[in-house]
């Protein structure tokens, strides 16, 4: 199974959240971390007015349909940014859940759980080592 471009980008957000932004908090208390509101708090969307363009936004919104509510006057670029973040955070939650048993598997990610195997393995290793070798980050992003 292979992820669509939008889901790959969302998974990359999840990887960044887990390994770059919040690994110490996850190592300290995965359950408490998932119950808190830190996840996503440092995220800065790369999308702004006119980027992505309408065609790319439509394709990304189709990829992220499970996370993209119906249009309600919100510009497409903003809908893409919101859906991408929501999906990315669900991928992060799923990765932590699968690696630790903490929290719950987000239902929207469950069909894509097998796409997280390498991420889960890397997270379990980081937990055992109490650190993550960031030189592995590119390999995880390229899955």
Sine and cosine of phi, psi and omega as CSV:
sin_phi,cos_phi,sin_psi,cos_psi,sin_omega,cos_omega
0.00,0.00,0.66,-0.75,-0.02,-1.00
-0.80,-0.60,0.64,-0.77,-0.02,-1.00
-0.98,0.17,0.53,-0.85,0.11,-0.99
-0.94,0.35,0.21,-0.98,-0.02,-1.00
-0.85,0.53,-0.69,0.72,0.00,-1.00
-0.89,0.46,-0.67,0.74,0.02,-1.00
-0.94,0.33,-0.53,0.85,0.08,-1.00
-0.90,0.44,-0.67,0.74,0.03,-1.00
-0.91,0.42,-0.65,0.76,0.03,-1.00
-0.90,0.44,-0.68,0.74,0.03,-1.00
-0.87,0.48,-0.62,0.78,0.02,-1.00
-0.89,0.45,-0.62,0.79,0.08,-1.00
-0.89,0.46,-0.69,0.72,0.03,-1.00
-0.87,0.49,-0.67,0.74,0.02,-1.00
-0.88,0.48,-0.72,0.70,0.00,-1.00
-0.89,0.46,-0.69,0.72,0.01,-1.00
-0.86,0.50,-0.71,0.71,-0.07,-1.00
-0.95,0.31,-0.78,0.63,-0.18,-0.98
-1.00,-0.03,-0.47,0.88,-0.07,-1.00
-0.98,-0.19,-0.72,0.69,-0.12,-0.99
-1.00,0.07,-0.69,0.73,-0.26,-0.96
-0.78,-0.62,0.21,0.98,-0.03,-1.00
-0.82,0.57,-0.70,0.71,0.01,-1.00
-0.85,0.52,-0.64,0.77,0.02,-1.00
-0.92,0.38,-0.62,0.79,0.04,-1.00
-0.91,0.41,-0.68,0.74,0.02,-1.00
-0.90,0.44,-0.60,0.80,-0.02,-1.00
-0.94,0.34,-0.72,0.69,-0.08,-1.00
-0.27,-0.96,1.00,0.07,-0.06,-1.00
-0.86,0.52,-0.70,0.72,-0.02,-1.00
-0.89,0.46,-0.73,0.68,0.03,-1.00
-0.89,0.45,-0.64,0.77,0.03,-1.00
-0.87,0.49,-0.75,0.66,-0.02,-1.00
-0.90,0.43,-0.48,0.88,0.02,-1.00
-0.98,0.19,-0.31,0.95,-0.03,-1.00
-0.99,0.10,-0.19,-0.98,-0.05,-1.00
-0.85,-0.53,0.39,0.92,0.02,-1.00
-0.97,0.22,-0.57,0.82,-0.05,-1.00
-0.82,0.58,0.83,-0.56,0.01,-1.00
1.00,0.05,-0.13,0.99,-0.10,-1.00
-0.94,0.35,-0.34,0.94,0.00,-1.00
-0.97,-0.24,-0.02,1.00,-0.07,-1.00
-0.93,0.37,0.70,-0.71,0.09,-1.00
-0.83,-0.56,0.91,-0.41,-0.05,-1.00
-0.89,0.45,0.67,-0.74,0.08,-1.00
-0.99,0.14,-0.05,1.00,-0.07,-1.00
-1.00,-0.05,0.60,-0.80,0.04,-1.00
-0.49,-0.87,-0.03,-1.00,-0.02,-1.00
-0.78,0.63,0.82,-0.57,0.03,-1.00
1.00,0.09,-0.10,1.00,0.00,-1.00
-0.68,-0.73,0.92,-0.40,0.10,1.00
-0.97,0.24,0.33,-0.94,0.08,-1.00
-0.93,0.38,0.14,-0.99,-0.09,-1.00
-0.86,0.52,-0.65,0.76,-0.03,-1.00
-0.92,0.38,-0.74,0.68,0.02,-1.00
-0.91,0.42,-0.63,0.77,0.03,-1.00
-0.87,0.49,-0.69,0.73,0.01,-1.00
-0.88,0.47,-0.66,0.75,0.01,-1.00
-0.92,0.40,-0.69,0.72,0.01,-1.00
-0.91,0.41,-0.64,0.77,0.02,-1.00
-0.91,0.42,-0.56,0.83,0.08,-1.00
-0.91,0.40,-0.67,0.74,0.04,-1.00
-0.88,0.47,-0.58,0.82,-0.11,-0.99
-0.96,-0.27,0.44,0.90,-0.12,-0.99
-0.80,0.61,-0.61,0.80,-0.02,-1.00
-0.90,0.44,-0.39,0.92,-0.03,-1.00
-0.94,-0.33,-0.02,1.00,-0.10,-1.00
-0.95,-0.30,0.98,-0.20,0.04,-1.00
-0.91,0.41,0.31,-0.95,0.01,-1.00
-0.84,0.54,0.50,-0.86,-0.01,-1.00
-0.89,0.46,0.73,-0.68,0.03,-1.00
-0.72,-0.70,0.72,0.70,-0.03,-1.00
1.00,0.06,-0.03,1.00,0.04,-1.00
-0.99,0.15,0.74,-0.68,0.01,-1.00
-0.87,0.50,0.54,-0.84,-0.03,-1.00
-0.82,0.58,-0.66,0.75,-0.02,-1.00
-0.88,0.48,-0.59,0.81,0.01,-1.00
-0.96,0.28,-0.61,0.79,0.06,-1.00
-0.89,0.46,-0.67,0.75,0.04,-1.00
-0.88,0.47,-0.74,0.67,0.00,-1.00
-0.85,0.52,-0.70,0.71,0.00,-1.00
-0.91,0.41,-0.72,0.70,0.00,-1.00
-0.91,0.42,-0.65,0.76,0.00,-1.00
-0.89,0.46,-0.70,0.71,0.02,-1.00
-0.90,0.43,-0.74,0.68,-0.01,-1.00
-0.85,0.52,-0.69,0.73,0.02,-1.00
-0.91,0.40,-0.69,0.72,0.01,-1.00
-0.86,0.50,-0.66,0.75,0.02,-1.00
-0.93,0.38,-0.59,0.81,0.08,-1.00
-0.91,0.42,-0.63,0.78,0.06,-1.00
-0.91,0.42,-0.62,0.79,0.06,-1.00
-0.90,0.44,-0.74,0.68,0.01,-1.00
-0.86,0.51,-0.69,0.72,0.00,-1.00
-0.88,0.47,-0.67,0.74,0.00,-1.00
-0.88,0.47,-0.71,0.70,0.01,-1.00
-0.91,0.41,-0.68,0.73,0.02,-1.00
-0.86,0.51,-0.76,0.65,-0.04,-1.00
-0.91,0.42,-0.55,0.84,-0.02,-1.00
-0.98,0.19,-0.50,0.87,-0.15,-0.99
-0.85,-0.53,-0.34,0.94,-0.11,-0.99
0.99,0.11,-0.04,1.00,0.00,-1.00
-0.97,0.24,0.47,-0.88,0.06,-1.00
0.91,0.42,-0.39,-0.92,-0.02,-1.00
-0.77,-0.64,0.41,-0.91,0.07,-1.00
-0.96,0.27,0.87,-0.49,0.08,-1.00
-0.87,0.49,0.80,-0.60,-0.09,-1.00
-0.85,0.53,-0.57,0.82,-0.04,-1.00
-0.94,0.33,-0.37,0.93,-0.01,-1.00
-1.00,-0.07,-0.38,0.93,-0.08,-1.00
-0.75,0.66,-0.67,0.74,0.01,-1.00
-0.91,0.42,-0.26,0.96,-0.04,-1.00
-0.94,-0.34,0.22,0.98,-0.10,-0.99
-0.83,0.55,-0.59,0.81,-0.02,-1.00
-0.91,0.42,-0.36,0.93,0.03,-1.00
-0.97,0.26,-0.07,1.00,-0.03,-1.00
-0.97,-0.26,0.02,1.00,-0.10,-0.99
-0.80,0.59,-0.76,0.65,-0.03,-1.00
-0.92,0.38,-0.57,0.82,0.02,-1.00
-0.92,0.38,-0.70,0.71,0.03,-1.00
-0.88,0.48,-0.69,0.72,0.02,-1.00
-0.88,0.47,-0.68,0.73,0.02,-1.00
-0.91,0.42,-0.61,0.79,0.03,-1.00
-0.93,0.37,-0.66,0.75,0.05,-1.00
-0.89,0.46,-0.63,0.78,0.04,-1.00
-0.92,0.40,-0.67,0.74,0.03,-1.00
-0.88,0.47,-0.59,0.81,0.03,-1.00
-0.93,0.37,-0.65,0.76,0.02,-1.00
-0.91,0.40,-0.64,0.77,-0.02,-1.00
-0.99,0.12,-0.25,0.97,-0.08,-1.00
0.90,0.44,0.40,0.92,0.06,-1.00
-0.25,-0.97,0.26,-0.97,0.02,-1.00
-0.81,-0.59,0.75,-0.66,0.06,-1.00
-0.99,0.16,0.97,-0.24,-0.10,-1.00
-0.91,0.42,-0.18,0.98,0.10,-0.99
-0.92,0.39,-0.27,0.96,0.05,-1.00
-0.99,0.12,-0.19,0.98,-0.11,-0.99
-0.86,0.51,-0.71,0.71,0.00,-1.00
-0.87,0.49,-0.63,0.78,0.02,-1.00
-0.90,0.44,-0.65,0.76,0.03,-1.00
-0.92,0.40,-0.63,0.78,-0.01,-1.00
-0.92,0.38,-0.50,0.87,-0.07,-1.00
-1.00,0.09,0.03,1.00,-0.02,-1.00
-0.87,0.50,0.00,0.00,0.00,0.00
